[in-house]
């Protein structure tokens, strides 16, 4: 069973991620933006995701390291949504098996 604090943390991360994504568009909706600024704004949610998974680079847990390897491989070949789904499934499976 999931702990209430874990659930609330995930909800808070969801809200912050959504706010950073939509905030830029709301503040800049009436302005013309350069392609470079648009690329930066589209990359922001990925940066937030990386900050969530980055601590797993410093782990010694074999299951987490294996899941991280799968995630990195998927990230080089797939878009973000399939990568996130595969990463979650891989982490769950590796943690169950190891």
C-alpha positions in Angstrom: 0.0 0.0 0.0 1.2 3.5 -0.8 2.0 5.9 2.0 0.0 9.1 2.2 3.2 11.1 2.2 4.4 9.4 -1.0 1.1 10.0 -2.7 1.1 13.7 -1.7 4.7 14.0 -2.9 3.9 12.6 -6.3 0.9 14.9 -6.6 3.0 17.9 -5.7 5.6 16.9 -8.3 2.8 16.5 -10.9 1.5 20.0 -10.0 4.9 21.6 -10.2 5.7 19.9 -13.5 2.4 21.0 -15.0 2.8 24.5 -13.7 6.3 24.9 -15.3 4.9 23.6 -18.6 1.8 25.7 -18.8 3.2 28.7 -17.1 5.6 29.7 -19.9 2.9 29.4 -22.4 0.5 31.5 -20.4 3.0 34.2 -19.7 4.2 34.3 -23.3 0.9 33.6 -25.2 0.6 37.1 -26.8 4.3 37.3 -27.8 6.2 35.9 -30.7 9.0 33.7 -29.4 12.1 32.5 -31.1 12.6 28.9 -32.1 15.4 28.7 -29.5 13.2 29.8 -26.7 10.4 27.4 -27.8 12.9 24.5 -27.7 14.0 25.5 -24.2 10.4 25.6 -23.0 9.7 22.2 -24.5 12.7 20.7 -22.8 11.9 21.9 -19.3 9.6 18.9 -18.3 12.4 16.6 -19.3 14.9 18.4 -17.1 12.5 18.1 -14.2 12.2 14.3 -14.8 16.0 14.0 -14.9 16.2 15.7 -11.5 13.8 13.1 -10.1 15.8 10.1 -11.4 19.3 11.5 -11.0 19.8 10.3 -7.4 19.6 6.7 -8.8 22.9 7.3 -10.5 24.5 7.3 -7.0 22.9 4.0 -5.8 24.6 0.7 -5.1 21.3 -1.2 -5.4 21.6 -3.6 -8.4 17.9 -3.4 -9.3 18.0 0.4 -9.5 21.1 0.4 -11.6 19.6 -2.2 -14.0 16.5 -0.1 -14.3 18.6 3.0 -14.9 20.4 1.2 -17.7 17.1 0.2 -19.4 15.9 3.8 -19.0 19.0 5.3 -20.6 18.8 2.8 -23.5 15.1 3.6 -24.0 15.8 7.4 -23.8 18.2 7.2 -26.7 15.6 5.4 -28.9 12.1 6.4 -27.8 10.1 9.5 -27.0 9.5 10.5 -23.4 6.2 8.7 -22.7 7.2 5.2 -23.7 10.6 5.7 -21.9 8.8 6.7 -18.7 6.4 3.7 -18.9 9.2 1.3 -19.7 11.4 2.7 -16.9 8.6 2.3 -14.3 7.9 -1.3 -15.4 11.6 -2.1 -15.4 12.2 -0.6 -12.0 9.2 -2.6 -10.6 10.3 -5.9 -12.2 14.0 -5.5 -11.2 13.1 -4.6 -7.6 10.8 -7.7 -7.4 13.4 -10.0 -9.0 16.6 -8.8 -7.2 
